[in-house]
Each structure stands twice: as C-alpha cells, then as structure tokens.
Amino acid sequence: MPDAVLGIDIGGTQIKAGLVNAAGAIERQARVDTPLNLAALRDVLCELLQGLAADRMLRGVGVGCKGVIDPSTTRIDCQPGVMQYLEGCVLLELVREALGDANVPVYADNDARVALAGECVWGAARGRSDAILLTLGTGVGGAILSGGRMLRGHGGIAGHLGHLTTDPNGSLCICGNRGCLETVFSARVMEAQAFAAGHRGLVTSLAPDASCAGVFAAAREGDAVAREIVREGVFKLGGAIAGLLHALDPEIVILGGQVSRAGDTLFAPLAAEIRWRTRTLLRREVPLVTTHMEDPSGIVGAAALVFSAG
C-alpha cells in the first residue's frame, strides 16, 4: 500500500521537497538551488525526488509554485520573473518524469493557495468554511477559502491579494498595475524605506541595509523612524484587510511569511486598525492570527493538496 506523500515547493531561489506523514510532520527533506533553465530543472528534480522516494511507495505528490497554475491540469499558465521558463510547463509531467512513475497522482497550485491548504488540513483554518490568508514577504501573496472551497475565479487569478489596488496613482507594480498592496507594504518596501531614511540623513539606529526584522526590532526599542515606517505600513495594510473583510466576510484572517513573525509589534496595531474600520458593518471582531503550521518551507502545505484530495 502507498504509505508516503511527497510535498514539493518550487521557489525562485530554492526547490524544497520532503516526505510528509498524515500528522503533517516532515519525515525527511532536501533542498537544492533553483536552476536557471528547464533542462537543468529536469535534472535537479530527478536527483532530488528519486533520492527522497527511493524506498517508499507514494500515495501522491503535491507541488506549490509561484505564478498562475491550473490545478485541473497542473499547467503553469503564467510565470513572470526568473522562472519564466516554466510558463507552459505541466508539473504533473515534470514530476512523473523525475520519479520515473507514470501513474503517481500529482496535484499542484499557487504557493499561497498551497499554504492555505495546509492551514485547512492541519492549521488555523481547520474546520473553517471562510478564511483569508495573506503571505507577507518580499511581496504579498494571498488565498481565499469561501464556502469551504478555494476561490479561484474565472481565470484562476482570484486570491492574488498583493495586487489589490490601494493607491490608484501609486508606484508601478510587477503586475503592470499601479499602487498594488505589495508596493506599499512588504518586507522589501520596509527595507527600502529604512534605506531612504538613512540616505536622507535622518537620525535613526537603523542601518542602511536594515532587514524587515531589524525595522520591527528598532520600532520595539523606540526608534522614531522605525516606528513611523511600521505605523505607515500598518495603516495601509489594515485598510486593505478591512476592505477584504467587507467584501468577503471571513471567519478568520491568517497572516504568514517573514513579516508576520514580527509578533505583537505588527499584530496589535494592525488588529486595532482593522477593528475601527469594520466594527460598524461587521459588528464582530474577526480573529487575526499567524499561520499555525511551523513549516516555512512550503513542503507541508504542498503535501496537504494530496491529503485534502482524499
């Protein structure tokens, strides 16, 4: 009998894979740098996956990847950036070829939806019918659970919450729009603001190359510039989430990604910002929580695609 599920996360810098058990624990894992072309990717996947699954019978494989992915075919319909060479590829074919198994079930989806799938099976969205997940990293990703089903929309774009317009005249975004959420709030934005503050000669403890975590740490210690960066970011993120609550009426909002690890320095003021914006219409407080799964690699979420498929 098949006894193992393989989860794979294809990221811009690394490909991570591992065997995941029914409790959502990783039994073994490995990672490699993401190749720069398709031929090299095929070779890397073959070595990586066969090494992990050498002595196991696979129940199925789940794959998470950035971009727009059709889960019914596992085809990558849109993949901007350094992994554009994957556009048009069918992940099922790549995985089966790498494993040398033409019959293993393969499931795939956008990395943010994969993260929410993991939360639905083992984490904060377990037993929920309506939830929003935002991944706050160098950019902003998102996924929506509505009526117990992952919201995909007509063309599979639904849930790309980082491209919610927050400032119609704002900065250009990678998606071609202006003023998207991820152009006003992300780790990259906060780090750029820290650099700009130092370049302008403002008095601050922030180094010119301060990380997002460094900005939050300085804000906790009372640095005025860092506190202003956090305040402005929370103001904009809170407004965007409030709009999502009015549009989608979720039971819970889940935040993941490196920015969410700032703890109460982010969550306390963000919850207050959302509360005053939504209390009149919603008349309830929507829980704002961090992801419950402790795996930041994406492996467990990818495996959840298999477990949730039955």
PEPE-V449510 format. One record per residue. N is the residue number from 1. PSI is psi in radians with two decimals (999 if undefined). Layout:
n=[N,N]
psi=[PSI,PSI]
//
This chain:
n=[1,2,3,4,5,6,7,8,9,10,11,12,13,14,15,16,17,18,19,20,21,22,23,24,25,26,27,28,29,30,31,32,33,34,35,36,37,38,39,40,41,42,43,44,45,46,47,48,49,50,51,52,53,54,55,56,57,58,59,60,61,62,63,64,65,66,67,68,69,70,71,72,73,74,75,76,77,78,79,80,81,82,83,84,85,86,87,88,89,90,91,92,93,94,95,96,97,98,99,100,101,102,103,104,105,106,107,108,109,110,111,112,113,114,115,116,117,118,119,120,121,122,123,124,125,126,127,128,129,130,131,132,133,134,135,136,137,138,139,140,141,142,143,144,145,146,147,148,149,150,151,152,153,154,155,156,157,158,159,160,161,162,163,164,165,166,167,168,169,170,171,172,173,174,175,176,177,178,179,180,181,182,183,184,185,186,187,188,189,190,191,192,193,194,195,196,197,198,199,200,201,202,203,204,205,206,207,208,209,210,211,212,213,214,215,216,217,218,219,220,221,222,223,224,225,226,227,228,229,230,231,232,233,234,235,236,237,238,239,240,241,242,243,244,245,246,247,248,249,250,251,252,253,254,255,256,257,258,259,260,261,262,263,264,265,266,267,268,269,270,271,272,273,274,275,276,277,278,279,280,281,282,283,284,285,286,287,288,289,290,291,292,293,294,295,296,297,298,299,300,301,302,303,304,305,306,307,308,309,310]
psi=[2.43,2.33,0.15,2.61,2.31,2.18,2.37,2.31,2.03,1.84,3.00,-0.44,-0.54,2.66,2.17,2.44,2.68,2.79,2.26,2.33,3.13,-0.29,-0.01,0.32,2.48,2.12,-0.62,2.63,2.85,2.81,2.66,2.78,2.49,2.17,2.92,0.01,2.89,-0.70,-0.76,-0.63,-0.75,-0.78,-0.76,-0.77,-0.71,-0.85,-0.76,-0.90,-0.69,-0.57,-0.65,-0.63,0.25,-0.72,0.39,2.59,2.14,2.27,-0.54,3.00,2.32,2.44,2.26,2.41,2.59,2.86,-3.02,2.05,2.35,1.86,-0.37,-0.44,-0.26,0.35,2.39,1.87,-0.55,2.24,1.44,2.86,-2.71,-0.34,0.49,-0.42,-0.28,-0.22,2.22,-0.22,2.59,1.99,-0.60,-0.77,-0.73,-0.75,-0.80,-0.67,-0.75,-0.67,-0.29,0.55,1.92,-0.05,-0.17,2.30,2.36,2.25,2.54,2.66,2.98,2.55,-0.58,-0.69,-0.62,-0.72,-0.73,-0.62,-0.72,-0.70,-0.54,-0.65,-0.76,-0.15,-2.46,-0.38,0.12,2.23,0.03,2.70,-0.45,2.06,2.67,2.36,2.31,2.24,2.02,1.72,-2.39,-0.49,-2.84,2.15,3.03,2.84,2.64,2.24,2.12,2.10,0.52,0.04,2.57,2.21,2.19,-0.51,3.14,-0.72,0.21,0.19,-0.33,2.40,-0.11,1.24,-0.35,-0.24,0.38,2.23,2.11,-0.33,1.73,-0.44,0.33,-2.89,2.66,2.47,2.79,-0.43,-0.15,-0.21,3.09,2.52,0.51,2.75,-0.75,-0.15,-0.21,-0.29,2.02,2.97,-0.72,-0.70,-0.79,-0.68,-0.67,-0.65,-0.63,-0.75,-0.78,-0.67,-0.79,-0.67,-0.53,-0.10,0.30,2.58,1.98,2.68,-0.12,2.31,2.70,-0.51,0.53,2.39,2.94,-0.76,-0.63,-0.62,-0.80,-0.68,-0.76,-0.64,-0.70,-0.54,0.03,0.10,2.16,-0.70,-0.80,-0.72,-0.63,-0.67,-0.79,-0.77,-0.79,-0.71,-0.77,-0.70,-0.79,-0.73,-0.74,-0.70,-0.73,-0.77,-0.68,-0.74,-0.68,-0.66,-0.72,-0.58,-0.60,-0.31,0.99,2.86,-0.50,2.62,2.22,2.27,2.27,-3.06,2.97,-0.58,-0.59,-0.29,0.03,-0.24,-2.48,-0.38,-0.49,-0.87,-0.70,-0.94,-0.53,-0.75,-0.70,-0.69,-0.76,-0.68,-0.85,-0.46,-0.40,-0.17,-0.57,-0.79,-0.80,-0.64,0.53,2.80,2.11,2.17,2.36,1.95,2.81,2.83,2.44,-0.46,2.38,0.06,1.87,-0.02,-0.40,-0.13,-0.83,-0.75,-0.74,-0.73,-0.55,-0.47,-0.64,-0.82,-0.66,-0.31,-0.22,999]
//
